[in-house]
Amino acid sequence: MRVERASKPLRIGNCSGFYGDRLAAMREMLEGAQEGQALDVLTGDYLAELTMLILGRDTMKDPSLGYARTFVRQLEDCLGLALEKGVKIVGNAGGLNPAGLADKVREVATGLGLDAKVAHVEGDDLRALSFDGALTANAYLGGFGIAAALRQGADIVVTGRVTDASLVVGPAVAHFGWTPTSYDELAGAVVAGHVLECGTQATGGNFSGFRRLPRTGRPLGFPLAEIAADGSCVVTKQDGTGGAVTIDTVTAQLVYEIQTTRYLNPDVVADLASVRLAQAGPDRVAISGVTGEAPPERLKVCVNTLGGFRNSLELVLTGLDIDAKAAWVREQLEPSLTAASVSWTRTALPGADADTEEGASCLLRCTALDPEAGPVGKAFTGPAVELALASYPGFTMTAPPGPPTPYGVYRAEYVDRSAVTHTVVHADGSREVIADPTDFSSPDTEDGLRPSPYPAPTDSLTRRVPLGTFVHARSGDKGGDANLGLWVAHDGPDGPDKYDERVTWLAKFMSPRKVRELIPEARDLDVEVYLLPHLGAVNVLIRGLLGEGVAASTRFDPQAKGLGEWVRSRLVHIQEDLT
């Protein structure tokens, strides 16, 4: 990353949004970087809260593991191509063992007869601080360590638990020479990184407007950003790839798994309410206007503990008397169950006179959790099996009972920066400690909170239609909380004609009280609604909907991935002139 290139935009792409994403994506991005579209940096995001737990369990079996092994397979296939094209590769695939992954990458390079300069970033692993019950404990680091490695000539930089956006912030800092107080520029890079981090979610993946995406028969293209020296960028994708880059597909990723309008990162706090989007051409969306302020004083830590063991049974109920069948089998089973937590859920009742057996059936699911394996092992499955000939008519299960499995519990902790030594190990083996910022801010967590009552005109004549008539959604998890982003579509049949009025209506409509009506499971939970007017969006945070997080949740949808689509399907009263 040479200084003389600093005036030119930085072209940075993504080839992985999670551990298990499309293996071919790294090669696709490298081969697609033709003349005039060459990449400078290719990033890969492999980590999530659940992934850290999975990697923690890997290290319990083999201490030399703890990293994303798919990254190694991608480099075995593509390292020569990346070096030939001069594309730097930056990934957080190091997980719990970035040094081990760096050694493995060097081994791969040697085996391929290649000279690759490999650096890694460490210091995030805080298990030595002995958080209560911690299987893993990792601080979220910023991007300045990655920047230092690139400035020293690294071809590949692997990290542990940096923030997802840091994978983009680091290369941008190295390229443009930003300082720790370049807050607006850093905030722009954080927003670009947030758009890229989940791969094809920015090009039409998991997008509620999927029916209007072009049907090319090609896989969705992975996104890239052309970042300018002022932190603004254009999000796009490579020519000839599937999907689309529109204001709505980019908004879908911007509102994904955020909390308030202040997006806290180790290097900067980005104001999401300042983000402006504009369609700058086919498959090109410009992001501008992003402002930032000094970072928070303390660092967030992802702590995973072993919560205990879980097991589940799924019973099929068919035909008539569904409620009575469910009640009877519960009466028979519950006296025998000794697990600390037992929950029951049932899918929707089948329609009358179904013309298939499956259409005449629904599922009754029983999930048990306990600190010990015994109560969710045969003590849980045995009584159910014994009822095979002694319960409701048509008794059957979707699968034979399995053994108990361990589950983890995620929680966030916060530590002083002095507890963390953010360190880069350069390709030559030298070590560099990254200095902490010296200025900090304490962002107002209520900034952007929806006012109540909301200042808007009284509704006129209304129609009862699905909320998704002109509202898109994207939902997900933040630990035990559910995040629901809703925004007014730009790609609807009416285009921009009614856009401003619809944005006002959505902001007025989505009160915490209305959220609890639409999502009855949230009736007793804390609900926060934040306004993102420049995106035509609201962000809803439902505290505790997912219990202790994805690995421990007994919900049908433990990561709240489908929550937004359910809410879009709910019938609501919308002003007649807006539909």
Residue pairs with C-beta under 8 A, 6 or more apart in sequence:
1 40
1 88
1 147
1 150
1 151
1 171
1 174
1 175
3 177
5 175
6 175
6 176
6 177
6 229
7 229
9 226
9 227
9 228
9 233
10 40
10 41
10 171
10 172
10 175
10 176
10 226
10 227
11 37
11 38
11 39
11 40
11 41
11 224
11 225
11 226
11 227
12 39
12 40
12 41
12 42
12 43
12 168
12 171
12 172
12 192
12 196
12 224
12 225
12 227
13 29
13 33
13 39
13 41
13 42
13 43
13 196
13 222
13 223
13 224
13 225
14 29
14 42
14 43
14 44
14 45
14 196
14 197
14 199
14 222
14 223
14 224
15 21
15 25
15 26
15 28
15 29
15 42
15 43
15 44
15 74
15 199
15 222
16 22
16 25
16 26
16 44
16 45
16 46
16 70
16 71
16 91
16 199
17 45
17 197
17 198
17 199
17 200
17 201
18 45
18 46
18 48
18 51
18 198
18 199
19 46
19 47
19 48
19 51
19 54
19 68
19 70
19 93
20 70
21 70
21 199
22 28
22 199
22 219
23 70
23 73
23 74
25 74
25 199
25 222
26 42
26 44
26 74
26 75
26 77
26 78
27 74
27 77
27 78
27 81
28 219
28 221
28 222
28 238
28 241
29 39
29 42
29 222
29 224
29 238
30 39
30 42
30 78
30 81
30 82
30 85
30 87
31 81
32 221
32 238
32 239
32 240
32 241
33 39
33 85
33 87
33 238
34 239
37 238
37 239
38 85
38 86
38 87
39 85
39 87
39 224
40 87
40 88
40 171
40 175
41 87
41 88
41 89
41 90
41 171
42 82
42 87
42 88
42 89
42 90
43 89
43 90
43 91
43 167
43 168
43 171
43 196
44 71
44 74
44 89
44 90
44 91
44 92
44 93
44 167
45 91
45 92
45 164
45 167
45 197
45 198
45 199
46 68
46 70
46 71
46 91
46 92
46 93
46 95
47 68
47 92
47 93
47 95
47 161
47 164
49 302
49 304
49 410
49 479
49 549
49 550
50 408
50 410
50 549
50 550
50 551
51 68
51 95
52 95
52 96
52 136
52 138
52 161
52 302
52 304
53 135
53 136
53 304
53 408
53 410
53 551
55 65
55 66
55 67
55 68
55 95
55 96
55 97
55 136
56 66
56 96
56 135
56 136
56 304
56 408
57 135
57 406
58 65
58 66
59 65
59 66
59 96
59 97
60 135
64 97
64 100
65 97
65 100
66 95
66 96
66 97
66 100
67 93
67 94
67 95
67 96
67 97
67 98
67 100
67 101
67 104
67 158
68 91
68 93
68 94
68 95
68 101
70 93
71 91
71 93
71 101
71 158
72 101
72 104
72 105
72 108
75 89
75 105
75 108
75 156
76 108
76 112
79 105
79 108
79 109
79 112
79 114
79 116
79 156
80 112
80 114
82 88
82 89
82 155
83 114
83 116
83 155
88 150
88 154
88 155
88 156
88 157
88 171
89 155
89 156
89 157
90 146
90 150
90 156
90 157
90 159
90 167
90 170
90 171
91 157
91 158
91 159
91 167
92 158
92 159
92 160
92 161
92 162
92 164
92 166
92 167
93 101
93 158
94 100
94 101
94 102
94 120
94 121
94 122
94 158
94 159
94 160
95 101
95 160
95 161
96 125
96 136
96 138
96 160
97 160
98 120
98 121
98 122
98 158
98 159
98 160
99 120
99 122
99 425
101 120
101 158
102 118
102 119
102 120
102 158
102 425
105 116
105 118
105 156
105 158
106 116
106 118
109 115
109 116
109 118
116 155
116 156
117 153
117 154
117 155
117 156
117 427
118 154
118 155
118 156
118 157
118 158
118 427
119 149
119 152
119 154
119 156
119 157
119 158
119 424
119 425
119 426
119 427
120 149
120 157
120 158
120 159
120 424
120 425
121 141
121 145
121 146
121 149
121 157
121 158
121 159
121 160
121 162
121 422
121 423
121 424
121 425
122 159
122 160
122 423
122 425
123 139
123 141
123 145
123 160
123 420
123 421
123 422
123 423
124 138
124 139
124 140
124 141
124 159
124 160
124 161
124 162
124 420
124 422
125 137
125 138
125 160
125 161
126 137
126 138
126 139
126 301
126 415
126 419
126 420
127 134
127 136
127 137
129 137
129 415
129 419
131 137
131 301
131 303
131 413
132 305
133 305
133 306
134 303
134 304
134 305
135 304
135 305
135 306
135 408
136 302
136 303
136 304
137 301
137 302
137 303
137 304
137 413
138 160
138 161
138 301
138 302
139 161
139 299
139 300
139 301
139 302
139 415
139 419
139 420
140 161
140 162
140 163
140 265
140 266
140 299
140 300
140 301
140 302
141 159
141 160
141 161
141 162
141 163
141 166
141 266
141 299
141 420
141 422
142 162
142 163
142 166
142 169
142 170
142 265
142 266
142 267
142 295
142 422
143 162
143 163
143 165
143 166
143 167
143 168
143 169
143 170
143 171
143 172
143 173
143 189
143 267
144 170
144 173
144 180
144 267
144 422
144 434
145 159
145 162
145 170
145 422
145 423
145 424
145 434
146 157
146 159
146 162
146 166
146 167
146 169
146 170
146 171
146 173
146 174
147 169
147 170
147 171
147 173
147 174
148 174
148 424
148 432
148 434
149 157
149 170
149 424
149 426
149 427
150 157
150 170
150 171
150 174
151 174
152 424
152 426
152 427
153 427
154 426
154 427
155 427
157 170
159 166
159 167
161 302
162 170
163 193
163 265
163 266
164 193
164 194
164 197
165 189
165 190
165 191
165 192
165 193
165 194
165 197
165 265
166 193
166 265
166 266
166 267
167 193
167 196
167 197
168 189
168 190
168 192
168 193
168 196
168 197
168 225
168 227
169 186
169 189
169 190
169 193
169 265
169 267
172 178
172 185
172 189
172 192
172 227
172 231
173 186
173 189
175 227
176 185
176 229
178 185
178 186
180 267
180 437
180 438
181 294
181 439
182 231
183 268
183 291
183 292
183 293
183 294
184 230
184 231
184 290
184 291
184 292
185 229
185 230
185 231
185 292
186 231
186 267
186 268
186 270
186 292
187 231
187 268
187 269
187 270
187 271
187 290
187 291
187 292
187 293
188 227
188 230
188 231
188 232
188 233
188 270
188 287
188 290
188 292
189 227
189 231
189 233
190 263
190 265
190 267
190 268
190 270
190 290
190 292
191 233
191 254
191 263
191 270
191 272
191 275
191 287
191 290
192 225
192 227
192 231
192 233
192 235
192 287
194 253
194 254
194 258
194 263
195 202
195 223
195 225
195 235
195 250
195 253
195 254
195 287
196 202
196 223
196 224
196 225
196 235
198 205
198 253
198 256
199 205
199 222
199 223
200 220
200 221
200 222
200 223
200 243
201 207
201 252
201 253
201 256
201 474
202 223
202 235
202 245
202 249
202 250
202 252
202 253
203 220
203 221
203 222
203 223
203 237
203 241
203 242
203 243
203 244
203 245
203 249
204 210
204 213
204 220
204 242
204 243
204 244
204 249
205 220
205 243
206 252
206 474
206 561
207 213
207 248
207 249
207 252
207 472
207 474
208 252
208 468
208 472
208 473
208 474
208 564
208 565
208 568
209 248
209 249
209 472
209 489
209 491
212 491
213 243
213 244
214 242
214 243
214 244
216 242
217 242
218 240
218 241
218 242
219 241
219 242
220 241
220 242
220 243
221 237
221 238
221 241
221 242
221 243
222 237
222 238
222 241
223 235
223 236
223 237
223 245
224 235
224 236
224 237
224 238
225 233
225 234
225 235
225 236
226 233
226 234
226 236
227 233
231 290
232 286
232 287
232 288
232 289
232 290
233 286
233 287
234 280
234 284
234 285
234 286
234 287
235 245
235 250
235 284
235 285
235 287
236 245
236 283
236 284
236 285
237 243
237 245
237 283
243 249
244 283
245 283
245 284
245 285
246 279
246 283
246 285
246 490
246 491
247 277
247 278
247 279
247 285
247 490
248 472
248 487
248 489
248 490
248 491
249 285
250 277
250 285
250 287
251 277
251 472
251 485
251 487
251 535
251 536
251 537
252 472
252 474
252 485
253 474
254 272
254 275
254 485
254 535
255 474
255 483
255 485
255 486
255 487
255 532
255 535
255 537
255 539
256 474
256 476
256 483
256 485
257 476
257 477
257 478
257 483
258 272
258 483
258 485
258 539
259 478
259 481
259 483
259 530
259 539
259 541
260 443
260 445
260 446
260 447
260 448
260 449
260 528
260 530
260 539
260 541
261 271
261 272
261 273
261 447
261 448
261 530
261 531
261 532
261 539
262 269
262 270
262 271
262 272
262 443
262 444
262 445
262 447
262 448
263 269
263 270
263 271
263 272
264 295
264 296
264 300
264 443
265 295
266 295
266 296
266 299
267 295
267 437
268 292
268 293
268 294
268 295
269 292
269 293
269 294
269 295
269 296
269 441
269 443
270 290
270 291
270 292
271 290
271 291
271 292
271 293
272 448
272 532
272 535
273 447
273 448
273 531
273 532
273 533
273 534
274 289
274 290
274 291
274 534
275 287
275 289
275 290
275 532
275 534
275 535
276 287
276 288
276 289
276 534
277 285
277 286
277 287
277 534
277 535
278 285
278 286
278 288
279 285
279 286
280 286
289 534
293 441
293 443
294 437
294 439
294 440
294 441
295 437
295 440
295 441
296 440
296 441
296 442
296 443
297 416
297 417
297 440
297 442
298 414
298 415
298 416
298 417
299 414
299 415
299 416
299 417
299 419
299 420
300 412
300 413
300 414
301 412
301 413
301 414
301 415
302 410
302 412
303 410
303 411
303 412
303 413
304 408
304 409
304 410
304 551
305 408
305 409
305 411
306 406
306 407
306 408
306 409
307 369
307 371
307 406
307 407
307 408
307 409
307 548
307 551
307 552
308 340
308 369
308 370
308 371
308 372
308 406
308 407
309 369
309 370
309 371
309 372
309 373
309 376
309 377
309 404
309 405
309 406
309 407
310 367
310 368
310 369
310 370
310 376
310 404
310 405
310 406
310 407
310 552
310 554
311 367
311 368
311 376
311 377
311 380
311 381
311 401
311 402
311 403
311 404
311 405
312 365
312 366
312 367
312 368
313 365
313 366
313 380
313 381
313 384
313 397
313 401
314 363
314 364
314 365
314 366
314 397
314 398
314 399
315 329
315 363
315 364
315 365
315 366
315 384
315 395
315 396
315 397
315 398
316 361
316 362
316 363
316 364
316 394
316 396
316 397
316 398
317 325
317 326
317 346
317 361
317 362
317 363
317 364
317 392
317 394
318 350
318 357
318 360
318 361
318 394
319 360
319 361
319 394
322 349
322 350
322 362
324 392
325 392
325 393
325 394
326 346
326 364
328 391
328 392
329 364
329 387
329 391
329 392
329 395
330 344
332 387
332 390
332 391
333 366
333 383
333 384
333 387
334 342
336 379
336 383
337 368
337 375
337 379
337 380
337 383
338 370
338 375
338 379
339 368
339 369
339 370
339 375
339 376
339 379
339 380
340 369
340 370
340 371
340 375
341 368
341 369
341 370
341 554
342 366
342 367
342 368
343 366
343 367
343 368
343 554
344 364
344 365
344 366
345 364
345 365
345 367
345 554
345 555
345 556
346 362
346 363
346 364
346 365
347 362
347 363
348 362
349 362
350 359
350 360
350 361
350 362
351 359
354 360
363 398
365 556
366 384
367 554
368 375
368 376
368 380
369 376
369 407
369 552
369 554
370 376
373 404
376 404
377 403
377 404
380 401
380 404
381 401
381 402
384 397
384 401
385 401
387 395
388 395
389 395
407 551
407 552
408 549
408 551
408 552
409 548
409 549
409 551
409 552
410 479
410 480
410 548
410 549
410 550
410 551
411 479
411 548
411 549
412 479
417 436
417 437
418 436
421 433
422 433
422 434
422 436
423 431
423 432
423 433
423 434
424 431
424 432
424 434
425 431
426 432
448 530
448 531
448 532
449 528
449 529
449 530
449 531
450 507
450 510
450 511
450 529
450 530
450 531
450 538
452 511
452 512
454 507
454 508
454 511
456 504
456 505
456 507
456 508
459 505
459 573
459 575
460 575
460 576
460 577
461 575
461 576
462 573
462 574
462 575
462 576
463 573
463 574
463 575
463 576
463 579
464 571
464 572
464 573
464 574
465 571
465 572
465 574
465 579
466 568
466 569
466 570
466 571
466 572
467 486
467 518
467 567
467 568
467 569
467 570
467 571
467 572
467 574
468 565
468 568
468 569
469 574
469 579
470 488
470 489
470 492
470 494
470 498
470 502
470 578
470 579
471 486
471 487
471 488
471 489
471 502
471 506
471 568
472 486
472 487
472 488
472 489
472 568
473 484
473 485
473 486
473 564
473 565
473 567
473 568
474 485
474 564
475 482
475 483
475 484
475 485
475 560
475 561
475 562
475 563
475 564
475 565
475 567
476 482
476 483
476 559
476 560
476 561
477 483
477 546
477 549
477 550
477 558
477 559
477 560
478 541
479 546
479 549
480 543
480 544
480 545
480 546
480 547
480 548
480 549
480 553
481 541
481 542
481 543
481 544
481 545
481 546
482 541
482 542
482 545
482 546
482 560
482 563
483 539
483 540
483 541
483 542
483 560
484 515
484 539
484 540
484 541
484 542
484 560
484 563
484 564
484 567
485 537
485 538
485 539
485 540
485 564
486 506
486 510
486 537
486 538
486 539
486 540
486 564
486 567
487 506
487 532
487 535
487 536
487 537
487 538
488 499
488 502
488 503
488 506
488 536
488 537
490 496
490 499
490 536
498 577
498 578
499 536
501 577
501 578
502 536
502 578
503 533
503 536
505 574
505 575
505 578
506 536
506 537
506 538
507 531
507 533
507 538
509 572
510 529
510 538
510 540
511 529
512 527
512 528
512 529
515 522
515 527
515 529
515 540
515 542
516 522
516 523
516 525
516 527
518 567
518 570
518 572
519 542
519 545
519 563
519 566
519 567
521 545
522 542
522 545
525 542
525 543
525 544
525 545
526 542
526 543
526 544
527 540
527 541
527 542
527 543
528 540
528 541
528 543
529 538
529 539
529 540
529 541
530 538
530 539
530 540
530 541
531 537
531 538
532 538
532 539
545 555
545 560
546 553
546 555
546 558
546 559
546 560
547 553
547 554
547 555
550 558
550 559
551 558
553 559
557 563
